């Protein structure tokens, strides 16, 4: 049994025009000390719940926010560098093209 909810710290929820639920959240890599986080997405858009990993490059997902546009595409912004990375940045993910794409919006060195 994996205790992911012990480490789940940030999530965002949105309801689309068809009243389907969309949730973005950060999740642990499953290691004991949970040093790597990733952005995940869950929805019941198909009628059943499904989930997928959106971004697992770096330690990502903290302070995520989500919106659904008028065409039903999902847009998620979130930060990189959860704990001890040397970079701290803002990232953006969307499924507007039909598959998930991620972008670095801003990247700042905060530790030397």
C-alpha positions in Angstrom: 0.0 0.0 0.0 1.4 3.4 -1.0 0.7 6.3 1.2 0.6 9.0 -1.5 -2.0 11.1 0.3 0.5 11.7 3.2 2.6 13.7 0.7 -0.1 15.1 -1.5 0.2 18.9 -0.9 -1.3 20.8 -3.8 -4.3 20.2 -6.0 -6.7 22.1 -8.3 -10.1 21.2 -9.5 -12.3 22.3 -12.3 -15.7 21.3 -13.7 -16.2 21.4 -17.5 -19.3 22.4 -19.4 -20.6 18.8 -19.3 -20.2 18.7 -15.5 -17.2 16.4 -15.7 -14.5 16.8 -13.0 -10.8 17.5 -13.7 -8.2 17.5 -11.0 -4.5 18.4 -11.2 -2.2 17.4 -8.3 1.3 16.8 -7.3 2.3 13.3 -6.4 5.3 11.6 -4.8 7.6 9.3 -6.8 6.9 6.5 -4.3 10.3 6.5 -2.6 10.4 6.4 1.2 11.5 10.0 1.7 9.5 11.3 -1.4 12.2 13.6 -2.8 10.8 13.7 -6.3 7.4 15.0 -7.2 5.4 15.1 -10.4 2.3 16.6 -11.9 -0.7 14.3 -12.4 -4.1 14.8 -13.8 -7.3 12.9 -13.1 -10.7 13.1 -14.7 -14.0 11.3 -15.1 -14.6 12.9 -18.5 -15.0 9.4 -20.2 -17.5 8.4 -17.5 -14.9 6.5 -15.5 -12.0 7.9 -13.5 -8.7 7.9 -15.2 -5.3 9.5 -14.3 -2.1 10.2 -16.0 1.3 11.8 -15.3 1.7 15.2 -17.1 5.2 16.1 -16.1 7.9 14.2 -14.1 11.0 16.2 -15.2 12.5 17.8 -12.2 10.6 18.1 -9.0 7.4 19.6 -10.2 3.8 20.3 -9.3 3.7 22.5 -6.2 1.3 25.5 -6.3 -0.6 24.1 -9.3 -3.6 25.8 -10.8 -5.9 24.6 -13.5 -8.5 26.0 -15.9 -10.6 24.6 -18.7 -11.1 26.7 -21.8 -14.4 27.1 -23.8 -13.3 24.2 -26.0 -12.7 21.8 -23.1 -8.9 21.9 -23.2 -7.1 21.8 -19.9 -4.4 24.3 -18.9 -2.3 23.8 -15.8 0.4 26.0 -14.4 2.8 24.8 -11.6 6.2 25.3 -10.2 9.5 23.4 -10.6 12.0 22.7 -7.8 10.1 21.4 -4.9 12.8 21.0 -2.3 16.5 21.1 -3.1 16.9 21.8 -6.8 19.0 24.7 -7.9 16.3 26.1 -10.2 12.9 27.5 -9.4 10.6 28.0 -12.3 7.1 28.4 -13.6 5.8 25.7 -16.0 2.7 25.3 -18.1 1.0 22.2 -19.5 -1.9 21.9 -21.9 -3.6 19.2 -23.9 -4.8 21.7 -26.5 -2.9 19.9 -29.3 -4.6 16.5 -28.4 -1.6 15.4 -26.3 0.0 16.9 -23.2 2.7 19.5 -23.9 4.8 21.2 -21.2 6.5 24.6 -21.4 9.0 26.4 -19.2 7.6 29.9 -18.7 10.3 31.2 -16.3 13.4 29.7 -14.7 15.3 31.4 -11.9 18.4 30.2 -10.0 17.7 30.5 -6.3 20.5 28.5 -4.7 24.2 28.6 -5.3 
